[in-house]
Amino acid sequence: MLRIATWNVAFGRRLPVVLESVRALPSLDLISMQELSVHGGRDDADAIAAQLGAGWRSAQITAQSVAGRPQANGILWNADRVEMLSADTLELPTPSGRMLRRLPRQRRNAVVADLRLGELRLRLYAAHLDVFGITHKHAQLARILDDASTRNAADVSLIAGDMNTYGIGGRPRWTELRRLAAAASFEELTTGIGWTHRAMGVRQKLDAVFAAPRGLPHRAWRLPLPGSDHVPVVVELDITG
């Protein structure tokens, strides 16, 4: 059994609350995190790993600086269960099109980790897609899927993070992201969990976990914990078959 969570912690603006909230997380093996930053000269991922326990480790990689503050993605793992083999970064496409180019330039990346759980080889992408431009989000997810297809094979590959796909009035929808994932033999495991983001009275499902191969037995749920405008999403996967 593998248990993974994903959480966008909103630059750690309420880091003390996040650190308290992680105490309420269930027993986990991996965590994908987005919008990590640095406080008091310490990476947020390192502070969160320390709060989770002595066996936890972290890798945090900055994607860009926003208003002078680092914005990073990261992966945390329980070293008592999971062995980290390597961690890398994958640059994602920048906005294209006349209207998007007028917006402040955004740089996005995905942290890519190769890991081992017993005899099983795992790969995890901690991803954070752009806020604007649904077609652009598709290009960014496609870049991750393409990367997954070109690396050495893993027994289980995971993409977990903030996909930033709003659904106000039913548009835009998750349909195309799921179609792209399915074409690459990935399945979204979090379709029925409800909202994961709350702001200005509006609740949206922005966060997701995808897995390959398709058809792995699983269950998924969200935990409405304080500390961010997003809530943690948890997936439990039976990967023994």
C-alpha positions in Angstrom: 0.0 0.0 0.0 1.2 3.5 -0.9 -0.3 6.6 0.6 0.4 10.0 -1.0 -0.8 13.6 -0.3 -0.6 16.8 -2.3 -1.0 20.3 -0.8 -0.5 23.8 -2.1 0.5 25.8 1.0 0.2 29.3 -0.4 3.8 30.6 0.0 3.7 29.4 3.7 2.1 32.7 4.6 0.5 30.8 7.5 3.3 28.4 8.0 2.8 28.0 11.8 -0.8 26.9 11.0 0.4 24.5 8.3 2.9 23.0 10.7 0.1 22.4 13.2 -2.2 21.0 10.5 0.3 18.4 9.3 0.0 16.7 12.7 -3.6 15.8 11.6 -2.5 14.1 8.4 -2.8 10.3 8.3 0.2 8.1 8.0 1.8 8.9 4.7 4.7 7.8 2.4 5.0 10.8 0.1 3.8 14.4 -0.1 3.8 16.6 -3.2 3.8 20.3 -2.2 3.3 23.5 -4.2 3.9 27.2 -3.4 6.5 26.4 -0.8 8.8 29.3 0.1 11.6 30.2 2.6 11.1 31.5 6.1 13.8 32.5 8.5 16.4 31.2 6.0 14.9 27.7 6.1 13.0 26.0 3.3 9.4 25.4 4.2 9.7 21.8 3.0 12.4 21.2 5.6 10.3 22.7 8.3 7.3 20.6 7.4 9.4 17.4 7.2 10.8 18.1 10.7 7.3 18.4 12.0 6.3 15.1 10.4 9.0 13.2 12.3 12.6 12.2 12.4 12.3 9.8 9.4 11.0 12.4 7.0 13.2 14.1 4.3 12.5 16.8 1.7 13.6 18.2 -1.6 12.5 21.8 -2.5 13.3 23.4 -5.9 12.4 27.1 -6.6 10.4 27.8 -9.8 10.4 31.6 -9.7 10.4 34.6 -7.4 7.1 36.5 -6.8 7.4 39.9 -5.2 10.8 38.9 -4.0 9.6 35.7 -2.4 10.7 32.2 -3.6 7.9 30.1 -5.1 8.9 26.4 -5.0 7.6 22.9 -5.5 8.8 20.1 -3.3 8.6 16.4 -2.4 8.6 15.0 1.1 9.2 11.3 1.7 9.1 9.0 4.7 12.7 7.6 4.6 11.6 4.7 6.9 9.5 3.4 4.0 10.7 5.1 0.8 14.2 5.4 -0.6 15.0 8.5 -2.7 17.1 7.6 -5.7 17.2 11.0 -7.4 15.4 14.4 -7.6 15.4 16.6 -10.6 13.4 19.5 -12.1 11.4 19.7 -15.3 10.9 23.2 -16.7 7.3 23.7 -18.0 6.3 25.8 -21.1 5.8 29.5 -20.5 2.6 31.3 -21.6 2.1 31.9 -25.3 -0.4 33.9 -27.2 -0.8 37.7 -27.4 -3.0 38.1 -24.3 -1.0 35.8 -22.0 2.3 37.4 -23.0 0.9 40.7 -21.6 0.6 39.1 -18.1 3.6 39.1 -15.7 6.0 36.4 -16.9 5.5 33.1 -15.0 8.0 30.3 -14.7 6.7 26.9 -13.7 8.5 23.7 -13.0 7.7 20.2 -11.8 10.0 18.4 -9.3 10.7 14.9 -10.5 11.7 12.2 -8.1 12.7 8.6 -8.7 12.1 6.5 -5.5 11.9 2.9 -4.4 9.3 1.3 -2.1 10.6 -2.2 -1.4 11.2 -3.7 -4.8 8.9 -1.3 -6.6 10.3 1.7 -8.6 8.2 4.9 -8.2 8.3 8.2 -10.0 6.6 11.3 -8.7 6.1 14.6 -10.4 5.2 17.5 -8.0 3.4 19.8 -10.4 2.0 23.3 -10.3 0.3 24.5 -13.6 -0.3 28.1 -14.5 -3.4 30.0 -13.3 -4.2 31.6 -16.7 -4.8 29.9 -20.1 -6.6 26.5 -20.3 -4.7 25.6 -23.5 -1.5 26.5 -21.8 -2.3 24.2 -18.9 -2.8 21.4 -21.4 0.7 22.1 -22.9 2.2 22.0 -19.4 0.6 18.7 -18.5 1.5 17.3 -21.9 5.2 18.3 -21.2 5.1 16.2 -18.0 3.4 13.3 -19.7 6.0 13.4 -22.5 8.8 13.4 -20.0 7.3 10.4 -18.2 7.3 8.5 -21.5 11.0 9.1 -22.2 12.5 8.2 -18.9 13.4 4.7 -17.7 10.3 2.8 -16.9 8.8 2.9 -13.4 6.4 0.4 -11.8 4.2 3.3 -10.7 4.3 6.9 -11.9 2.4 9.7 -10.2 1.6 13.3 -11.0 0.3 15.2 -8.0 -0.3 18.9 -7.5 -2.2 22.0 -8.3 -3.6 21.9 -11.8 -5.4 25.3 -11.5 -8.3 24.1 -13.6 -11.3 26.2 -12.5 -14.8 25.1 -13.4 -17.0 28.1 -13.0 -20.2 27.6 -15.0 -18.8 24.3 -16.1 -16.0 26.0 -18.2 -13.2 25.3 -18.5 -13.5 21.7 -17.5 -11.1 18.8 -16.6 -12.1 16.8 -19.6 -9.1 17.6 -21.8 -6.6 17.1 -19.0 -8.1 13.7 -18.3 -8.0 12.9 -22.0 -4.4 13.8 -22.3 -3.6 11.7 -19.2 -5.6 8.7 -20.5 -3.7 8.8 -23.8 -0.5 8.5 -21.9 -1.9 5.6 -19.7 -2.4 7.8 -16.7 -5.7 7.9 -14.7 -7.0 10.7 -12.4 -7.6 9.1 -9.0 -9.3 12.2 -7.4 -12.3 12.8 -9.6 -14.9 12.5 -6.9 -13.3 14.3 -3.9 -15.1 17.6 -4.2 -13.6 21.0 -3.8 -9.9 21.5 -2.9 -9.6 25.3 -3.0 -11.7 28.1 -1.3 -11.4 31.8 -2.0 -13.8 34.7 -1.8 -16.7 32.4 -1.1 -16.0 30.2 -4.2 -15.0 26.5 -3.9 -13.2 24.8 -6.7 -11.5 21.5 -7.4 -8.0 22.6 -8.5 -5.8 19.8 -7.1 -5.4 16.2 -8.4 -3.4 13.0 -8.4 -2.8 11.0 -11.6 -1.3 7.5 -11.7 0.1 5.1 -14.3 -0.7 2.3 -15.0 -4.4 2.9 -15.1 -6.8 0.7 -13.0 -4.8 0.6 -9.7 -7.2 0.0 -6.7 -7.4 3.2 -4.7 -9.4 5.6 -2.6 -9.1 9.4 -2.4 -10.3 12.1 -0.1 -9.7 15.7 1.0 -8.9 16.9 4.4 -10.3 20.4 5.2 -7.3 21.5 7.3 -6.4 25.2 7.9 -3.2 26.9 6.7 -3.9 27.6 3.0 -6.6 28.5 0.5 -6.1 24.9 -0.7 -6.7 21.8 1.4 -4.6 18.6 1.4 -5.7 15.7 -0.9 -4.9 12.2 0.1 -4.8 9.0 -2.1 -4.3 5.5 -0.9 -3.1 3.1 -3.6 -2.9 -0.6 -3.7 0.3 -1.2 -5.7 1.0 -4.7 -4.5 -0.6 -6.4 -7.6 
